[in-house]
C-alpha cells in the first residue's frame, strides 16, 4: 500500500496549542537558527482571550496575576506588559447567612468585624499570622479540608479561611484539593498579592503574540490530530495535522489546555493526570456599569460567592465606569441550574451595590473552565502532577 501522507519540512521545535503556555514555550524555544512552529486552529490566546462588549472589556471571568508567582517574571522577561492595579481590599465585605460584614483581613478589620466573636478572632488571627510561615510541602498528601479541621477553628472562622482558599485557587471543593497546593496559593495571595491587568488577560495574549513574532515563531492556523513520540525506527517525534500533513520535529511541546486534550492527541492518558481533580469550573456574570458599586469586594463565607470590581483599578472601561465580575465556584456535585445561578449572582451583585439602571453591558457564562485539574491529596500534591517530560515519550 502506498503512503500518500504529505510530510512537511521538519522543524526544531513544534508547539501544539496557542494558549499562554504554548506562546511562552514557543517564544522561549525560538533562538537564531532554531525553527519553531506553533499550531492552533483558533486565534492564539486560548482561555486567556478577552471580549469587547461596547466600551467594556470582559475577561471571560475574573482573572488576576499573582505578583509573587512564577509567571510574572517570565512574562516580563519576554517584554510583556503586566501593568494594572491591585484589588480594593480595604472595606471588603463578607456575606454570612445573607448578611454583610466587614471581611477580616488584617488586625484592624479583624477587630472591627461583627462576623466573629472575640475568642474566634484570637484563634483566627494566630492562623492568619502563621500561614505565611508554614512549609507548604509538608502538607502534601493531606486535603485542605483535613488541614482546616486540624486548626480547631469555629465553624464561621473555618468558613472564612475556606473563603480565602477558594478565592486563591478558584476551587470550591476543599475535601478533594491538596493542602500543599492551596496553602502555596494562599501564601502568594497574602504576600505580594495579585494584580488586575489593564486590558485584561488579552494584554498578555497580545504581548506574547508580539514577542513570538519578534522571535521568529511561525504560527499556523491548523489543529493537530495526533502526536507520536520518537521510535527506534524514527529518531524524531512527529505531529499529524487535522488536514493530514505530518511534521517531524526535534522536540514537540503539547500545550493543549487540559489533560484530556493532551491524552486525545497522544492516544493514551497523560501520566500523573490521575492525581488531578476533574476540571474546575465556575459560573461567571460579567457586568459593565456606568459607575462603580458601593462595595468593591464581596465574598461569600460558607457559600461559593465572589463579587469584585476589576475596573477600577484596571483599565477595562471608560473613565468613571466600572467592570464587575461575579462568580459561583462549582463543586463536582453542583446541582443549581444555569438560570438559577445567573439570578443568584445578579442578586449578589445587587447586594454589593450594583443598581439595575447602572448596567450597560451584561454577559453570563454558565460553565467556564478555570483549570484542567488541581492537585489532589490522593495524588500526592504538587509532586503528583504530570511531569513536563515523560521518558516513555522521547522528544515530547
C-alpha positions as CSV (number, residue, x, y, z in Angstrom):
1,X,0.0,0.0,0.0
2,X,1.3,3.4,-0.9
3,X,1.6,6.1,1.8
4,X,0.1,9.3,0.4
5,X,0.7,11.3,3.5
6,X,2.5,14.5,2.8
7,X,5.5,15.1,5.1
8,X,6.3,18.8,5.5
9,X,9.8,20.1,6.2
10,X,11.0,19.2,9.7
11,X,11.4,21.9,12.4
12,X,13.4,22.2,15.6
13,X,10.5,22.7,18.0
14,X,6.8,22.2,17.3
15,X,4.3,23.5,19.8
16,X,0.7,22.3,19.8
17,X,-1.6,24.8,21.4
18,X,-1.6,28.6,21.3
19,X,-2.7,29.5,24.8
20,X,-0.4,31.4,27.3
21,X,1.6,28.2,28.0
22,X,2.1,27.4,24.3
23,X,3.0,31.0,23.4
24,X,5.6,31.1,26.2
25,X,7.0,27.7,25.2
26,X,7.3,28.7,21.6
27,X,8.9,32.1,22.3
28,X,11.3,30.7,24.8
29,X,12.4,28.0,22.4
30,X,12.9,30.4,19.5
31,X,16.6,31.3,19.0
32,X,18.6,32.4,16.0
33,X,18.8,29.4,13.6
34,X,16.2,27.5,15.6
35,X,13.0,27.0,13.7
36,X,9.8,27.0,15.9
37,X,6.3,26.3,14.6
38,X,3.1,26.7,16.7
39,X,-0.1,25.0,15.7
40,X,-3.6,26.2,16.7
41,X,-6.8,26.3,14.6
42,X,-8.2,29.1,16.7
43,X,-6.9,32.6,17.4
44,X,-4.0,32.4,19.8
45,X,-4.6,33.0,23.5
46,X,-7.0,30.2,24.4
47,X,-9.0,30.8,27.6
48,X,-6.9,34.0,28.2
49,X,-8.6,35.9,25.4
50,X,-11.0,38.8,26.3
51,X,-14.1,40.1,24.5
52,X,-15.1,43.6,23.8
53,X,-18.7,44.5,24.7
54,X,-19.3,48.1,23.6
55,X,-16.9,50.2,25.6
56,X,-16.2,47.4,28.2
57,X,-13.5,44.6,28.1
58,X,-14.9,41.3,29.5
59,X,-12.2,38.9,30.8
60,X,-14.3,35.7,30.4
61,X,-14.5,35.5,34.2
62,X,-12.4,37.1,36.9
63,X,-8.7,36.8,36.3
64,X,-5.7,38.2,38.2
65,X,-1.9,37.8,38.0
66,X,0.0,36.7,41.1
67,X,2.7,39.3,41.7
68,X,4.9,36.8,43.5
69,X,4.2,33.8,41.2
70,X,6.4,32.2,38.6
71,X,4.5,33.6,35.6
72,X,5.1,37.3,36.1
73,X,8.9,37.3,35.7
74,X,8.6,35.0,32.7
75,X,6.2,37.4,31.0
76,X,8.3,40.4,31.8
77,X,11.5,38.8,30.6
78,X,9.8,38.4,27.2
79,X,8.8,42.1,27.1
80,X,5.2,41.6,28.0
81,X,3.5,44.5,29.9
82,X,1.8,43.4,33.1
83,X,0.6,46.8,34.3
84,X,-2.7,47.1,36.1
85,X,-3.9,47.7,39.7
86,X,-4.4,45.8,42.9
87,X,-7.9,44.9,44.2
88,X,-9.7,47.4,46.5
89,X,-9.1,45.2,49.7
90,X,-9.9,47.8,52.4
91,X,-13.6,47.7,53.2
92,X,-14.1,44.3,51.6
93,X,-17.4,42.6,52.6
94,X,-18.1,39.0,53.6
95,X,-21.6,37.6,53.2
96,X,-22.6,35.3,56.0
97,X,-26.1,33.9,56.1
98,X,-27.2,36.7,53.7
99,X,-25.8,39.5,55.9
100,X,-22.8,41.6,55.0
101,X,-20.0,42.0,57.5
102,X,-16.5,43.6,57.2
103,X,-14.2,40.9,56.0
104,X,-11.4,40.2,58.4
105,X,-8.1,40.5,56.5
106,X,-5.8,42.2,58.9
107,X,-5.6,43.4,62.6
108,X,-7.8,46.5,62.0
109,X,-10.6,44.8,60.1
110,X,-10.4,41.8,62.4
111,X,-11.0,43.9,65.4
112,X,-13.9,45.8,63.8
113,X,-15.8,42.9,62.1
114,X,-19.0,41.7,63.6
115,X,-18.5,38.3,61.8
116,X,-16.5,36.7,64.6
117,X,-16.7,36.7,68.4
118,X,-13.6,37.8,70.3
119,X,-12.5,34.3,71.1
120,X,-12.8,33.3,67.5
121,X,-10.8,36.3,66.4
122,X,-7.9,35.3,68.6
123,X,-7.6,31.8,67.1
124,X,-8.2,33.1,63.6
125,X,-5.5,35.8,64.0
126,X,-3.0,33.2,65.0
127,X,-3.7,31.0,62.0
128,X,-3.6,34.0,59.6
129,X,-0.3,35.1,61.0
130,X,1.1,31.6,60.8
131,X,0.0,30.7,57.3
132,X,2.9,32.5,55.5
133,X,5.4,30.6,57.7
134,X,4.0,27.1,57.0
135,X,6.2,24.8,54.9
136,X,3.6,24.0,52.3
137,X,5.4,21.0,51.0
138,X,4.9,19.3,54.4
139,X,1.2,19.3,53.8
140,X,1.4,17.2,50.6
141,X,-1.0,14.3,50.7
142,X,-3.4,16.0,53.0
143,X,-6.7,17.5,51.8
144,X,-7.2,21.2,52.5
145,X,-10.4,20.1,54.3
146,X,-8.4,17.9,56.7
147,X,-5.8,20.7,57.2
148,X,-8.6,23.1,58.1
149,X,-10.2,20.7,60.5
150,X,-6.9,20.3,62.3
151,X,-6.8,24.1,63.1
152,X,-9.8,23.7,65.5
153,X,-11.4,26.9,64.4
154,X,-15.1,27.8,65.0
155,X,-17.3,26.9,62.0
156,X,-17.5,30.6,61.0
157,X,-13.8,31.2,61.3
158,X,-13.1,28.0,59.3
159,X,-15.5,29.2,56.6
160,X,-13.5,32.5,56.4
161,X,-10.3,30.6,55.8
162,X,-12.1,28.3,53.3
163,X,-13.2,31.5,51.5
164,X,-9.6,32.7,51.3
165,X,-8.6,29.4,49.9
166,X,-11.4,29.4,47.4
167,X,-10.5,32.9,46.1
168,X,-6.8,31.9,45.9
169,X,-7.4,28.7,44.0
170,X,-10.9,29.1,42.4
171,X,-11.7,25.6,43.8
172,X,-14.9,25.1,45.8
173,X,-14.0,21.5,46.9
174,X,-11.6,21.6,49.9
175,X,-12.1,17.9,50.6
176,X,-10.5,17.0,47.2
177,X,-7.8,19.5,46.5
178,X,-4.4,19.1,48.2
179,X,-3.4,21.3,51.1
180,X,0.1,21.9,49.8
181,X,-1.3,23.4,46.6
182,X,-3.9,25.5,48.4
183,X,-1.5,26.9,51.1
184,X,1.0,27.7,48.4
185,X,-1.5,29.9,46.6
186,X,-2.7,31.4,49.9
187,X,0.8,32.4,50.7
188,X,1.1,34.1,47.3
189,X,-2.2,35.9,47.9
190,X,-1.2,37.1,51.4
191,X,2.3,38.0,50.2
192,X,2.7,40.3,47.2
193,X,-0.9,39.8,46.3
194,X,-2.5,39.9,42.8
195,X,-3.0,42.5,40.1
196,X,-5.9,43.1,37.8
197,X,-4.4,43.8,34.4
198,X,-5.1,46.8,32.2
199,X,-6.8,45.4,29.1
200,X,-7.5,42.1,30.9
201,X,-5.5,39.0,30.1
202,X,-5.8,39.9,26.5
203,X,-2.8,42.2,27.2
204,X,-0.8,39.0,28.0
205,X,-2.0,37.4,24.8
206,X,-1.1,40.4,22.7
207,X,2.3,40.8,24.4
208,X,3.2,37.2,23.9
209,X,2.0,37.1,20.4
210,X,4.2,40.1,19.6
211,X,7.1,38.5,21.4
212,X,6.6,35.3,19.4
213,X,6.6,37.3,16.1
214,X,9.8,39.1,17.1
215,X,11.5,35.8,17.9
216,X,10.5,34.3,14.5
217,X,7.9,31.8,15.6
218,X,5.7,30.6,12.8
219,X,2.1,30.4,13.8
220,X,-0.1,28.1,11.6
221,X,-3.9,28.1,11.9
222,X,-4.3,24.4,11.8
223,X,-5.0,21.9,14.5
224,X,-3.1,18.7,15.5
225,X,-4.8,15.3,15.1
226,X,-2.1,13.2,16.8
227,X,1.3,13.3,18.4
228,X,3.8,10.4,18.0
229,X,6.9,10.2,20.1
230,X,10.3,9.2,18.7
231,X,10.8,5.5,18.0
232,X,13.7,3.1,17.2
233,X,12.8,3.5,13.5
234,X,12.3,7.2,13.6
235,X,14.5,9.2,15.9
236,X,12.3,12.3,15.8
237,X,8.7,12.7,17.2
238,X,6.1,13.9,14.8
239,X,2.7,15.6,14.7
240,X,-0.1,14.8,12.2
241,X,-2.3,17.8,11.5
242,X,-6.0,17.6,11.0
243,X,-5.6,18.2,7.3
244,X,-3.3,15.1,7.0
245,X,0.2,16.6,7.0
246,X,3.0,15.2,9.0
247,X,5.6,17.4,10.6
248,X,8.7,16.0,12.3
249,X,10.5,17.9,15.0
250,X,13.4,17.5,17.3
251,X,11.1,18.5,20.1
252,X,7.3,18.5,20.4
253,X,5.6,20.6,23.2
254,X,2.0,19.6,23.9
255,X,0.2,22.6,25.4
256,X,-3.3,21.6,24.5
257,X,-5.0,23.1,27.6
258,X,-6.1,20.1,29.6
259,X,-5.0,16.5,30.4
260,X,-8.0,15.2,28.4
261,X,-7.0,17.2,25.3
262,X,-3.4,16.1,25.6
263,X,-4.5,12.4,26.0
264,X,-6.6,12.7,22.9
265,X,-3.5,13.8,20.9
266,X,-1.2,11.3,22.5
267,X,-3.6,8.4,22.2
268,X,-3.3,7.4,25.8
269,X,-3.7,9.1,29.3
270,X,-1.1,11.6,30.5
271,X,1.0,10.1,33.3
272,X,0.1,11.8,36.5
273,X,-3.3,13.1,35.3
274,X,-5.0,10.6,37.7
275,X,-3.6,12.7,40.6
276,X,-5.7,15.8,39.5
277,X,-9.3,16.8,40.2
278,X,-11.8,16.8,37.4
279,X,-11.8,20.1,35.5
280,X,-12.6,23.1,37.8
281,X,-15.5,25.2,36.6
282,X,-17.4,28.2,37.6
283,X,-20.5,30.3,36.6
284,X,-19.5,33.8,35.8
285,X,-21.5,37.0,35.4
286,X,-19.8,40.0,33.8
287,X,-21.2,43.5,34.2
288,X,-20.3,46.7,32.5
289,X,-21.5,49.6,34.7
290,X,-21.9,53.4,34.5
291,X,-20.2,53.7,37.9
292,X,-18.5,51.5,40.5
293,X,-20.8,49.9,43.1
294,X,-20.7,50.8,46.8
295,X,-18.9,47.6,47.8
296,X,-16.0,46.9,45.6
297,X,-15.4,43.4,47.0
298,X,-18.0,40.9,48.4
299,X,-17.1,37.3,49.1
300,X,-19.3,34.6,50.4
301,X,-18.5,33.0,53.7
302,X,-19.9,29.5,53.8
303,X,-21.1,29.8,50.2
304,X,-19.1,29.8,46.9
305,X,-19.6,33.5,46.0
306,X,-17.2,36.0,44.5
307,X,-18.0,39.6,43.5
308,X,-15.2,42.0,42.7
309,X,-14.8,45.3,40.9
310,X,-11.9,44.8,38.4
311,X,-12.3,48.3,36.8
312,X,-11.2,50.3,38.6
313,X,-8.4,49.6,39.4
314,X,-7.6,48.0,36.0
315,X,-8.4,49.9,32.8
316,X,-11.3,47.9,31.3
317,X,-13.9,50.6,30.7
318,X,-14.2,54.4,30.0
319,X,-13.1,56.7,32.8
320,X,-15.6,56.7,35.7
321,X,-17.3,53.5,34.5
322,X,-16.7,50.0,36.0
323,X,-16.5,46.3,35.2
324,X,-17.7,43.9,37.9
325,X,-17.1,40.1,37.9
326,X,-19.4,37.9,39.9
327,X,-18.7,34.1,40.1
328,X,-20.1,31.0,41.7
329,X,-17.4,28.3,42.1
330,X,-18.7,24.8,41.2
331,X,-18.2,21.6,43.1
332,X,-18.3,18.3,41.4
333,X,-21.8,17.8,42.7
334,X,-23.2,21.2,41.6
335,X,-27.0,21.0,41.3
336,X,-28.0,24.6,40.7
337,X,-29.3,25.2,37.2
338,X,-27.7,27.9,35.0
339,X,-30.8,30.1,35.2
340,X,-30.8,29.9,38.9
341,X,-27.1,30.6,39.1
342,X,-27.5,33.7,37.0
343,X,-30.3,35.1,39.2
344,X,-28.2,34.2,42.3
345,X,-25.2,36.1,41.0
346,X,-27.3,39.1,39.9
347,X,-28.9,39.3,43.4
348,X,-25.4,39.1,45.0
349,X,-24.2,41.9,42.7
350,X,-27.2,44.0,43.8
351,X,-26.3,43.4,47.4
352,X,-22.8,44.8,46.6
353,X,-24.5,47.9,45.3
354,X,-25.0,47.3,41.6
355,X,-28.2,49.1,40.5
356,X,-30.2,47.9,37.5
357,X,-30.0,51.3,35.9
358,X,-26.2,51.3,36.0
359,X,-25.9,48.1,34.0
360,X,-24.9,48.9,30.4
361,X,-23.5,45.5,29.3
362,X,-24.1,42.1,30.8
363,X,-22.9,38.6,30.0
364,X,-23.5,35.2,31.8
365,X,-21.1,32.3,31.3
366,X,-22.7,29.2,32.7
367,X,-19.7,26.9,32.9
368,X,-16.3,28.4,32.4
369,X,-13.3,26.1,32.8
370,X,-11.0,27.6,35.4
371,X,-8.4,24.8,35.3
372,X,-8.0,21.4,33.7
373,X,-7.4,20.0,37.1
374,X,-5.9,20.8,40.5
375,X,-3.6,18.5,42.6
376,X,-5.4,16.1,44.9
377,X,-4.4,14.8,48.3
378,X,-4.7,11.2,46.9
379,X,-2.3,12.1,44.1
380,X,0.4,13.4,46.4
381,X,0.1,17.1,46.0
382,X,2.2,19.2,43.6
383,X,4.7,16.4,43.1
384,X,2.0,14.2,41.8
385,X,1.2,16.5,38.9
386,X,2.1,15.4,35.3
387,X,5.7,16.0,34.6
388,X,6.9,18.3,31.9
389,X,8.8,15.5,30.1
390,X,7.8,11.8,30.0
391,X,10.7,9.4,29.4
392,X,8.3,6.9,27.8
393,X,7.6,9.5,25.1
394,X,11.0,10.6,23.7
395,X,11.1,14.1,22.3
396,X,7.6,15.0,23.6
